[in-house]
Amino acid sequence: MRKMIFLLLALPLAGLTQTKTVISTSRYFPKSGQWQAFEKAVSTHAKKYHKEDFAWRVYTIETGPDATGYMIVEGVSNWATIDGRGDLGAEHTADWEKHVQPLLQDRVSTMYLTYRADLSTIAQTAYTDKISINHQFIRPGYRTEVTDNIIASKKLWQADSSHMAVYESAVSGTPQFIVVTRYTKGLKERDEVNAVPYEQRFEKINGTGSFKKYVDNIKAGVESQWTELLYGKPELGSK
C-alpha cells in the first residue's frame, strides 16, 4: 500500500518533468552563391543526425534584419533531456564541419525558447509553412506589463481566429517575447484581419481605454521590437 501511495504522489511530478516546451533556434547565412549547396547539405545532415526531441524544421527568412538567412528550429524537448543529451559524436561533428560549415558566413545566432501555452491560441506543434515573428525585447523590471499586453492581445486573437504561438527566451541574451503568427490559409489572412483597424478591434474586446493602456505598456516595457516573415522548407528538415 505504501508503494502504491508513493507512486500516486509521484505521478504529478513525473508528468511535470516530462513536459516538452523548449526549442532552440539557430540562424545561418550562406555565402553568396552557396544557397543551393547549403540547402542540400543541411537536408542530408538533418535527416541523418537530428531525430525525435532534436528534429529540425527549416525556414527561410524573407524580411527583416536577418533576411536571406535560414532559421533552423530544433525540438520540442525539455531541459532534462537537453541536459542529458551529451556529445553528438565525432561523425556528426565531422559531417557538419565538412559539408555545411564551409558554405557559411561567420554570422550566426542561437537561442533557447520556451513555449507559453497560457498566452498562445494554437498548439505548440501545429506548424504552418508561412509565419511572421514579432520580437519584443523587455526592459528590466517590466516583464509584467509586457505579459499583460499579450494577455489582452490573446483575447483579440481569439476573436479574430488568429493562430498565435507565444514563446519566451531562456538563458539567451536580452529577455524577449517571440510572438509567432501562423498563417493556416496563407498571407491573405493579413488582409482579412486588418479590414478593421487594430485599435478599434482591440477596444471592442478589451474595453474603452484599453488600447491606451496597451500603448503605455509598450512605451514603458518594450525596449525595442522588430518583425519578420519566414517561409517553411519542410523538405530540408528531419524526416
N, C-alpha and C positions, 0 to 999 in steps of 0.2 A: 504493500500500500504506500509506504514512504517513497519507494522508487517511482510509483505512478504519479504521486503528488509532485515530486521533483520535476518529472518530465512535463507535466501540465504547466507548471510555473515557468519552465524554460522555453516553452513554445513561443511566447511573445518576443522574447529576446532573440531567439533563433530567427524568427521572421524579420526582425529589425536588422540583424546583421546581414541577412541575405538580400535586402532591398538594393536594387541596382538603379542608381540615379546619376552616376558620374560618367562623363565623357571627356575625352581630350580632343583638342583641335590643333592642328599644325598647318601653317601656311607656307607654301613653297612657291618659288618663282623661277621657272625655267629660263635658261639663257635664250637669247634671240635665235630663232630658227630651230629650237630644240623641243618645241611643244609636242609634236607627234612622237618623237623618241621618248620623251618623258612619260607621256600617257601610256605607251606600250610597256615601258619598264615598270611603272607604278602598278599597272594592271596585273602583270605577271607576279610582282612581288606580293601584292595584297592577297592574291588567290592562293599563293603558296605558303605564306607565313602568318597571315592575320585572320584568325578564325574566332568564332563564338564571342566571348566577352571582349575580344580585341579585334573584332571585324572592322573593316574600313568602309566608309562611304566617302565618295569624292565629289567635290563641287568645283566648278569654275567660278571665279569671282569676276562679275561682269562690270560693276561700277564701284565708285568709291576709291579711297586711297590705296587699296590693295588690288585694284583692277589689273587683269592679265595674270593674276596668281591663281593658285589652286588651294582649296581648303580640304584637308583630309580629317574626317571625324572618326575617332576610334572609340568603340564601346557600343553598348552600355555596360558598365561594370560597377564595382563599389571599391571603397578604399582597402578593405581586407584583401580582395582579390589582387588589386594593384600592388599592395604591399608584398604579397607572396609571389608576384609574377616572376621575379628572378631574371637572370640573364637570358636573352632571346637566342643566344647561341652564336658560335662563330660563323656558321653557314648563313644565317640571317644577316649578320653584320656585313659579311663579305659580299653578299648579293646586293645590298643597298649601296655599299661603297664602290662596287664595280660598275653597276648598271644604272643607278639613279643619281648618286651624288655628283658625278662629273657633268651632268646636264643642268645643274642648278646654279643660280646666283648665290652669293653669300647671304643674302637677305632671307631670314626665316623667323617665325614666331611660333610658340607653343604655349597652350594654357589648358587648365582643367576647368570644367564647368559642372555645376550641379543642377539638375532639372528640378523646377519648382512646380509640382503638381497643383499646389494650392492657388497658384497665380495663373495657371495655364487653362486653355479651353480645348486642348487637343491632347490625346495620349502621347506619351513620350516617343513611342516608336511608330507613330502614324506619319511616316515621312512622305514628302512630296518632292517632285523634281524641280519645282520653282519656288524659291523662298526669298524673302528680304529680311535683313537683320538690322535692328536698331541697337547700337551700343550706347549705354548710358553710364557714364563714369561718375561715381558717387563722391561728393565732398565728405571729408571726415566728419562724423557725427550726425550725418543727415540720411542715414540708411532708412530710418522710419518714414521720413517724408517721401522719399522716392518709392518705398514699398506701398505707402498709402495711395500714391498716384497710380501704381499698377493695379491695386485692388479696385480703384474706381474705374480704371480703364477696362478691367475684366468685365464689369457689368455692361459696358458698351460693346465689347467684343461679342459677348453672349447675345446681345440684342441684334447685332449686325450679322450673327452667324459666322464670325471670323475665326479662323483656326490659328490660335496663337500658342506657341511654346515658349515659356519663360525660363531662362537659366540664370544662375548667379555664379560669377567667377570664384574660384577657390585657389588659394595659395598661388596666384598668378598675376602679380603686378597690381596696378591700381584697381581697387574694387569696382565692379561694374555689374549691371544687369544687362543681359542679352535677350532682347525680345524678338522672337523669330515669327514672322508671318508665313504660314504655309499655304500656298495657293493650290487648293484642290481642283479648281477649274481653270487655272491659268491666270495670267496677269489681268485679264478682263475683270476680275474681281475688284481691282482697284477702281475701275470706272463705276462699278455698281455701288460700292460702299461710299464713295466720295460724291455721289449725286446730291447729298445733303451736306452742308458744311459741318465740319467736325465739332465746332463749339456748340452748334445747335443740337446735334445728336447727343453730345456729352451731357448737356444740361437737361435734356429731356429724360435721361436715365438717372442722373445723379442729383438733380435739383437745381434751382436757381442759385447762382453764385458759385456753383461747384467748379466751373471752368476757371474762374479767377483763382480759387484755391489751388487748383491743379497747376496753373502757370506760376503762382508764387512758390509752390514747392519745387518746381523746376529751377527757378531763379536761385533759390536758396540751396538746393540739394544736389543739382547736377552740375558738375564741373565742366563737362563738355559731352557732346554726343555726335554720332555720325551714323549714316545708314548706307546700305549696300544691297545689291541684287546679286543672287547666286543661282546657278543652274546645276542640277544634279547630273552626274555622269555615272549611272549605275553600272555600266559595262566596265568601268575602271576599278570598281571596288571588289570586296571579297564576295565569294560565292558560297 
